[in-house]
Structure formats: C-alpha cells, structure tokens
Amino acid sequence: MYTTINQEGLLNNYALETPVYYAEYPNLTQQRRYALQGAFAILLVNFLVLIAFAVS
C-alpha cells in the first residue's frame, strides 16, 4: 500500500492499482447465452408489470 504524509501529518493511503487488460469479444456460445438471459429478463419484467396492472 502506498502511503503519503501531508504537511499537517495526515496519512493518505492509496490502494494498489490493478493491471489493465483488454476484454475479449464473447464467442458464439456466450453470445447465445447472453441473448437467452436477455429474453428471460424481458419476459420477467413484462410479467411483473402485467401483475402490477392487474392488482391495481
């Protein structure tokens, strides 16, 4: 941990910086899984909105 002390004697602690890396483009299997998760999320939200309208 990197620590500095200013003129008033106060400590400033800085976290270690993690190395930067580039994200990889998802392969076809991951893309299909993301699309399926998105479809389920849309269905869930629509179902909850319809339930809210039905109850009110």
Buried (B, 14 or more C-beta within 10 A) or exposed (E): EEEEEEEEEEEEEEEEEEEEEEEEEEEEEEEEEEEEEEEEEEEEEEEEEEEEEEEE
